[in-house]
Amino acid sequence: MKSIALQFLRISILAIGSMLTITAMSADVDTKADAIKHVTDEAILPVMKAHAVPGMTVGIFVDGKQYVFNYGLASRSDGTPVTDTTLFEIGSISKTFIATMTTLAQGRGKLALTDTVADHLPSLKGSSFGETTLLSLGTHTTGGLPQQVPDDVSNNEQLITYLKNWKPDHPQGQYRTYSNVSIGLLGVIAAQSLQQPTVTIMQEQIFPALDMKNSYIVVPDSKRADYAQGYKQDDTPVRLKEDVLSAEAYGVKTTASDLVQFIKANIGEMKLTPEFTLALKNTHTGYFKAGGMTQSLVWELYPYPTDIAAVIEGSTDHMARDATPVTKITPPMIPGKNVFIHKTGATNGFGAYIAFVPEKKMGIVILANKNYPSAVRIKAAQQILGQLGL
């Protein structure tokens, strides 16, 4: 009997010990989350106040764990708060998914970056634009395509006519001119090579492969209630309208949680099929130097440790609107661990930012339902990551 009682006592002590361990672990997790939230609050709340941003969400990946913090309102009109399922427009961060679709098609042998536009769009054969390479499209080095689709182009037929008549300002590969037209056309060609529409490829292949369960180009009716209301600078409500190349250039709506999944995939913290692992890796290859920035397929790269002033300079309106001389990297740069990778994005009513450092296995995404300066987003992200060990 004493032996049985002693054994029971030992089991009870072990059980209590296990419960204490679990409780201690939970407390440690909660304490860490609270500390990270405090750091995030200190960076984000002043931004919301200074720029009158109704709602924001921040996703962070650090030390193998994901954290999401929500702030403010998804809609002022009905007081809907931002939650983990709130969908935000991410503007030009959408282009990074077009880059992924392109390298996926490349891996399947459907296209090569050395191909010309005319190789895939025969109607442009014989035109200056037809001689543009897919690499030039993906790196904004076409020779002077405009940032936006011209106002008098409202359908695909008019777009083709415009491109037939387009004349470059510079030889391709010598200047960087940031362009929605450029990446939009790359998306059209990549989707055509995969023999499905862009929306279908994104929503049925790419997002599921990256475990992004709440990401859309076309938001379904069942998710419309989660779609945040965007606001212009004068606080007028606005949302993205479907337009020529909008799906390819800036059409993704998603959550902070899903973009953290995208970060995990890009830094090697997610189990992927070999073809998706290679596709993501290939989007990080550097092809041109533009000032302090290395231009890959859409992504913008900087050395790590990072000079924040250089990152901000590379994200100015000047870099977005003016032609910047580039130097071709030969052979292309395969990034090592010492690299900082980022992308800004915006629409009329939303502002977004994503950044990660593969070497540190760390990244951040900041989404807002109002557009505000890129420099402010970058500084806020650096403030948070800096205090978390970046």
Buried (B, 14 or more C-beta within 10 A) or exposed (E): EEEEEEEEEEEEEEEEEEEEEEEEEEEEEEEBEEEBBEBBBEBBEEBBEEBEBBBBBBBBBBEEEBBBBBBBBBBBEEEBEBBBBBBBBBBBBBBBBBBBBBBBBBBEEBBEBEBBBBBBBEBBEEBBBBBBBBBBBBBBBBBBBBBEBEEEBEEEEBBBEBBBEBEBEBEBBBBBBBBBBBBBBBBBBBBBBBEEBBBBBBBEBBBEBBBBEBBBBEBEEEBEEBBBBBBEEEEEEBBBEEBBBBBBBBBBBBBBBBBBBBBBBBBEBBEBEEEBBBBBBBBBBBBBBBBEBBBBBBBBBBEBEBEBEBBBBBBEEEBBEEBBEBEEBEEBBEBEEEBBBBBBBBBBBBBBBBBBBBBBBBBBBBBBBBBBBBBBBBBBBBBBBEBBEB
